[in-house]
Amino acid sequence: MIAGFDISTSTLGYTILDDDGKIIKMSYLDLKKTKEFFDCVDKFAELCDELKKEYDITSIIVEAPKKNFAHGKTSADTIVLLLRFNGVCCYDIRQKFGILPIMMTEGEARTLCGIKLKNSILNAKGKKVPYKEQAFNQMIQRPQFANWPWVMKKTGRFKDYHLDEMDSYIITFATFLKNSNKIK
């Protein structure tokens, strides 16, 4: 089985695929109300313990942390925090599973999954649709998500955590494709 993590200090998405690429579990860990860094680390460690007990995971993929600034959205402090948390989580993965996690950028994963992103897509308010949301919108059209139990907000939009779940699926499935030579 392959496990994949979209590591973040607010919402951490994770996916487990079987050896045929079928989704065994796709979920998230909500860390938004967890203010202390090491409390986030502890919650991730608890998640790893649960996954190790329940699944025979033989490969782990982690979305490589972003290293650049998103204009108006990312500060140096945020990037440092994410790099720090990603590093500690990768160490914890290695300690608990005995597996060295593989890092993959979101760009490589999206390319391997055949996701096409455009800089010019605008939402109803005339704002650019973020790449993460574009990737999500393309992936939910695929057969494996035809009957997925998506949870909606009162506004009719998908709950935000689904984007993180899907990011974890994308890197996990991209790894499956890469490892099984099923890249189209």
C-alpha positions as CSV (number, residue, x, y, z in Angstrom):
1,M,0.0,0.0,0.0
2,I,1.0,3.6,-0.7
3,A,0.3,6.4,1.7
4,G,0.5,10.0,0.7
5,F,0.5,13.2,2.8
6,D,-0.2,16.8,2.0
7,I,1.4,18.2,5.1
8,S,0.2,21.5,6.5
9,T,-0.2,23.0,9.9
10,S,-3.9,23.8,9.4
11,T,-5.4,20.9,7.4
12,L,-3.3,17.8,6.6
13,G,-4.7,15.6,3.9
14,Y,-3.8,11.9,3.6
15,T,-4.6,9.0,1.2
16,I,-3.9,5.3,1.2
17,L,-4.0,3.3,-2.0
18,D,-3.9,-0.4,-2.4
19,D,-1.4,-2.1,-4.8
20,D,-3.9,-1.7,-7.7
21,G,-4.3,2.1,-7.1
22,K,-7.7,1.8,-5.5
23,I,-8.6,4.3,-2.7
24,I,-8.6,2.6,0.7
25,K,-8.8,5.8,2.7
26,M,-8.8,9.5,1.9
27,S,-9.2,11.8,4.8
28,Y,-7.7,14.8,6.7
29,L,-6.3,15.8,10.0
30,D,-7.7,19.1,11.3
31,L,-5.0,21.1,13.0
32,K,-6.6,24.6,12.7
33,K,-7.4,24.8,16.4
34,T,-4.1,23.4,17.5
35,K,-2.0,26.4,18.2
36,E,1.3,24.9,19.6
37,F,3.7,23.5,17.0
38,F,4.6,20.4,19.0
39,D,0.9,19.7,19.7
40,C,0.5,19.5,15.8
41,V,3.5,17.2,15.8
42,D,1.9,15.0,18.4
43,K,-1.4,14.8,16.5
44,F,0.5,13.8,13.4
45,A,2.4,11.1,15.3
46,E,-0.9,9.7,16.6
47,L,-2.2,9.6,13.1
48,C,0.9,7.7,12.0
49,D,0.4,5.2,14.8
50,E,-3.2,4.6,13.8
51,L,-2.3,4.1,10.1
52,K,0.6,1.8,10.9
53,K,-1.7,-0.4,13.0
54,E,-4.4,-0.5,10.4
55,Y,-2.6,-0.7,7.1
56,D,0.4,-2.5,5.6
57,I,2.0,0.6,4.2
58,T,5.2,-0.1,2.1
59,S,5.7,3.3,0.4
60,I,5.1,6.8,1.6
61,I,5.0,10.0,-0.5
62,V,5.0,13.5,0.9
63,E,4.1,16.6,-1.0
64,A,7.3,18.7,-1.1
65,P,6.8,22.0,0.7
66,K,6.6,25.2,-1.3
67,K,9.8,27.2,-1.3
68,N,8.5,30.3,-2.9
69,F,6.2,33.2,-1.9
70,A,2.6,33.5,-3.2
71,H,2.1,37.2,-3.6
72,G,0.1,38.6,-0.8
73,K,-0.5,35.2,0.8
74,T,2.8,33.8,2.1
75,S,5.3,35.3,4.5
76,A,8.8,34.0,5.2
77,D,7.6,33.0,8.7
78,T,4.9,30.8,7.1
79,I,7.4,29.1,4.8
80,V,9.8,28.5,7.6
81,L,7.0,27.0,9.8
82,L,5.8,24.7,6.9
83,L,9.4,23.6,6.2
84,R,9.9,22.9,9.9
85,F,6.7,20.9,10.2
86,N,7.3,19.0,7.0
87,G,10.7,18.0,8.2
88,V,9.6,16.8,11.6
89,C,6.7,14.9,10.0
90,C,9.1,13.2,7.6
91,Y,11.3,12.3,10.5
92,D,8.3,10.9,12.3
93,I,7.3,8.8,9.3
94,R,10.8,7.4,9.1
95,Q,10.9,6.5,12.8
96,K,7.4,5.0,12.9
97,F,7.2,3.1,9.6
98,G,10.9,2.5,8.9
99,I,10.3,4.0,5.5
100,L,12.2,7.0,4.0
101,P,9.4,9.2,2.6
102,I,9.6,10.2,-1.0
103,M,9.1,13.9,-1.8
104,M,7.2,15.0,-4.9
105,T,6.2,18.5,-5.9
106,E,2.6,19.3,-6.5
107,G,3.6,20.3,-10.1
108,E,5.1,16.9,-10.9
109,A,2.2,15.1,-9.3
110,R,-0.4,17.1,-11.3
111,T,1.5,16.5,-14.5
112,L,1.7,12.7,-13.9
113,C,-2.1,12.7,-13.2
114,G,-2.8,14.6,-16.5
115,I,-4.1,17.7,-14.8
116,K,-4.0,20.8,-17.0
117,L,-3.9,24.1,-15.2
118,K,-4.6,27.6,-16.6
119,N,-3.6,30.9,-15.3
120,S,-6.6,32.6,-16.9
121,I,-9.6,30.7,-15.3
122,L,-11.7,33.1,-13.4
123,N,-14.5,32.4,-10.8
124,A,-17.9,34.1,-10.7
125,K,-16.4,37.1,-8.9
126,G,-13.7,37.6,-11.6
127,K,-10.8,36.3,-9.5
128,K,-8.3,33.7,-10.6
129,V,-9.2,30.2,-9.6
130,P,-6.3,28.8,-7.6
131,Y,-4.4,25.9,-9.1
132,K,-5.3,23.7,-6.1
133,E,-9.0,24.3,-6.8
134,Q,-8.6,23.8,-10.5
135,A,-6.9,20.4,-9.8
136,F,-9.7,19.4,-7.4
137,N,-12.4,20.4,-10.0
138,Q,-10.7,18.2,-12.7
139,M,-10.2,15.2,-10.4
140,I,-13.7,15.0,-9.1
141,Q,-14.8,14.4,-12.7
142,R,-13.0,11.1,-12.7
143,P,-14.8,7.7,-12.2
144,Q,-13.2,6.9,-8.8
145,F,-14.9,10.0,-7.4
146,A,-18.3,9.5,-9.0
147,N,-20.0,8.5,-5.8
148,W,-17.6,10.1,-3.3
149,P,-19.4,11.4,-0.2
150,W,-18.3,15.1,-0.6
151,V,-19.5,17.5,2.1
152,M,-20.8,20.8,1.1
153,K,-20.9,24.2,2.8
154,K,-24.2,26.1,3.1
155,T,-23.0,28.2,0.1
156,G,-23.0,25.2,-2.1
157,R,-19.2,25.0,-2.3
158,F,-17.1,22.0,-1.2
159,K,-15.7,22.0,2.3
160,D,-12.2,23.3,2.3
161,Y,-10.6,20.2,3.7
162,H,-11.6,18.3,0.5
163,L,-8.9,20.3,-1.4
164,D,-6.2,18.9,1.0
165,E,-7.6,15.4,0.8
166,M,-7.5,15.7,-3.0
167,D,-3.9,17.0,-3.0
168,S,-2.9,14.0,-0.9
169,Y,-4.7,11.7,-3.4
170,I,-3.0,13.4,-6.4
171,I,0.5,12.8,-5.1
172,T,-0.3,9.3,-4.0
173,F,-1.9,8.4,-7.3
174,A,1.0,10.0,-9.2
175,T,3.4,7.8,-7.3
176,F,1.3,4.8,-8.1
177,L,1.3,5.7,-11.8
178,K,5.1,6.4,-11.7
179,N,5.9,3.1,-9.9
180,S,3.6,1.0,-12.1
181,N,4.6,2.6,-15.4
182,K,1.0,3.4,-16.1
183,I,1.7,7.0,-17.1
184,K,-0.2,7.9,-20.2
